Amino acid sequence: MNDLSNYRKSYDKNELLESNIPEDPINLFNRWFHEVEEFGGDSEVNAMTVSTIGSDGFPRGRVVLLKKFSEEGFIFYTNYNSEKGKAIIENPNVCLSFFWHALERQVIIKGVATKTATIISDNYFESRPDGSKLGAIVSNQSEVIPSREFLEENLKQLEMNYEGIVIPRPTHWGGFLVKPIEVEFWQGRPNRLHDRIRYTSKNEFDWKTDRLSP
C-alpha cells in the first residue's frame, strides 16, 4: 500500500470573505476565472470535471473544456451518443467542478443541463479547425473499436471525402447548457480552515449566500 499521509500543503494565497463578494455567483466566477488566467500556472483554466449519473446508477466524472459562460449558465460540447451525452439526456442533473491549484481555488456547480439551440451548436462547430470537425464525425465516442489503426484509417477516408468542401456538423454532436441552481466557491486557507461560500438560487435573478464550515 502506498502511504500518502505525509502529502501536505499549506494554503495561504487568498481569502474569501462575505464583505468582498457580489450578489450573483456568475460575477464571482468571472472574477475568479480571469484572476486565475492572469496569474498563470493553470494551463487550461477552462478545464472542468463534468459528473453525471449513468444508467447503471453509478456516478462518473470526466474532464471537458468549458466553452462559454454567462448569466444563463455554462456551455460545453460533446457527442450526444457518448456515455456522457446519454447520461445527461436520461438524467439532466449534473455537477461541474473546477480546481485551480495556482490560486488554491475550487468551484462546484450543481445544475440542470439542456441541449443548446441548433444555431449555437452550428456556430461553434463552424469555428473549429477542420481536423477537430472530422474528429467529431469519425469518433463514435465511448463505443468499443478494434484498434487505433481502425480509427486512423476511417479518418483518412473522411479527409478524402470532405476535401475542399464544407464539413457539416453531425446531428449527434452539439452543446449542453448547464443552468446553475447552486454554486460553491472554495478558497484554501491555513490550518485547513478553508473559506466556503455557497450560493443557492431562490429564483432566476435572486441568490441566497451561506458560509459553510470547512
N, C-alpha and C positions, 0 to 999 in steps of 0.2 A: 504493500500500500504506500502511495506517495503522500507524505505528511506535508501539508501546506499551511500548517498552523502558524508558522513564522512569517508568512506573507502579510506584511502590514504596511500601511501608508498613512501618513498624517495629512488630513485635508484642511488646508488653511488659506486658500486663494481668494475666496469671496464669502459674502454673506447674503442672505435673502430675508429681508425684513418687510413687515406689513406697511411700514412708512414709505416704502420705495417700490410699490408695485401698482400697476394700472388696474382698472376695474375689469378689463377684458383680458382673458388669457392669451388671445391671439397677439395682442400687442406685446405682452411679455415674451411670448415665444419668438416674435420677430426681433425683439431686442436681444435676447439670448443668442439666437441663431447668428445674427450679424456680429455680435461680440466674439463668438467663437470663431467665426470666419476671419475676422480681422486679427485675432490673437494668433491664429495658426496652430499647428500641432495636430489637428484632425484633418486628414487628407480629404475625406468626403463628409463634409458637415451634414449633408442631406441624407446620409445613410441611416436607416431606421429598421427596427425589427417589427414585422407585422405578425401578430399572433392571432390564430383562428382556432375554432373547434371543428375537427373533421367529422365525417360521417361515422367514424369508429368511436367517437366520443372523447378522443384524446386531443389535448391542445398541441399546437405546433407553431413554432416561430421560425422566421427566416428573414434575412436582411434584404431589403429592397431600397430603392432610391426615391425619396420624396421629390416630386417634380413641380409642385405648386402648392402654396397655402394662402388662405385669405380668411375673411370672416365667415365664409361659407364652410370651410373645412380644409382637409388635407388630401391632395391628389397624388396617386401613383398609378402606374400602368403595368398590366400583366396579361397573360393568356387566360381567358375566361374558362378554358377547358383544363387548366392545370389543377393540381391538388388544391392550391391556394384559392384559385378562382371558384372552383366548385364548392369549397368550404364556405366562402363568403356568400355565394348565391344561396346556399342552403341555410346558413346562419350568418346574417349580416352584422352581428355584434362582434366587434374586433377590438384589438388593443394595439396601439403604436407606441414604440418606445425609442428614445434617443439617449445615447450615452456619449457625452463629450468629455473625455478624460482630461483634455488640456486645461479646461477650467473647472474640472471636478463637478460636472452638472449632469443631471438626468431629467428627462421629461417623459411622463407616462400619460398617454391619451386614450381614454375609453370612449368609443364612439360607434356609430352605425354607418355601414358602408352601402352606397348605392352606385350603380354604373353611371359614369359621366355621360352627358349628351353626346350623340354621334359626332357632331361638329367639333367638339373638344377633342375627342379621340382622333378624328381625322386630322385636325390641325397639328396635334403633337406628332402623330406618325409621319406626317409630311416633313416635319422639321428634322427627323432623324437621318443619319447617314444611310446610304443605300445598303451597306453591309449589315447594319442593325435591322433595317426593314426586312431583308432577306432572312436574317437570323430568326425574326419573329415568325416568318412564314414556314421555314423549314423545320422548326422545332415543335414537335407535339409534346409540349412541356409536361414533365412528370411521367410520361409513358416510357416503358421499357424499350430499349433499342439494342440491336445485336452487337454494335461496336462503334467506336469513334469514326472509323472509316466510312461506315454507313451514313453517318451524319454529314461528313465532309463531301462524299460523293453526291448526295442529294443537294447540298449547297452549290456545288459546281454546276449541276444541271439547272438549278434555278437561276444562277448567274447568266447562263447562256439564254435561258428562256426570256429573261427580262432585260437583256442587253439593249440599251438605247430606248427603252420605253418606261413609262411611269409605273412605279411599283405600288399597287393598291393596298390599302390596309385590309388585312383579313378580318372578317366579321367576328371571329372568336378572340380578337385581341383589342384591348382598349383600357380605359381608365376606371378607377374606383375613386369616389369622393367619400372621405370619412368625415362625417359631421360629429364634432365632439360633444359629449354630454358631461364629461369630467376630465380635467387636466390637472396633473400633479407636477409641480416643479420641485426638484430635489437639489440642494446645494450642499456639497460636502463641507463639514466643519470639524474642528479639532475634537478629539476625545469621543468621536462617534456621535456627538450631539448635533447631528445634521439638521439643516433647515428643510422643512417640508411644508409647502403651501399648496393646498388643493382648491381648485375652482370647480364648483358644481353648477350646472345650468339650471336656472329657475324657469327661464323661458328663453326665447330666441335671442333676446337682447340683454338679459339680466343674469348676473352670475353671483353666487354666494362663495365667499372665501373662508377657509378654515386653516389653522395651523395644526399639523399632525405631529404627534410625538415621534421622534426618530426610533 
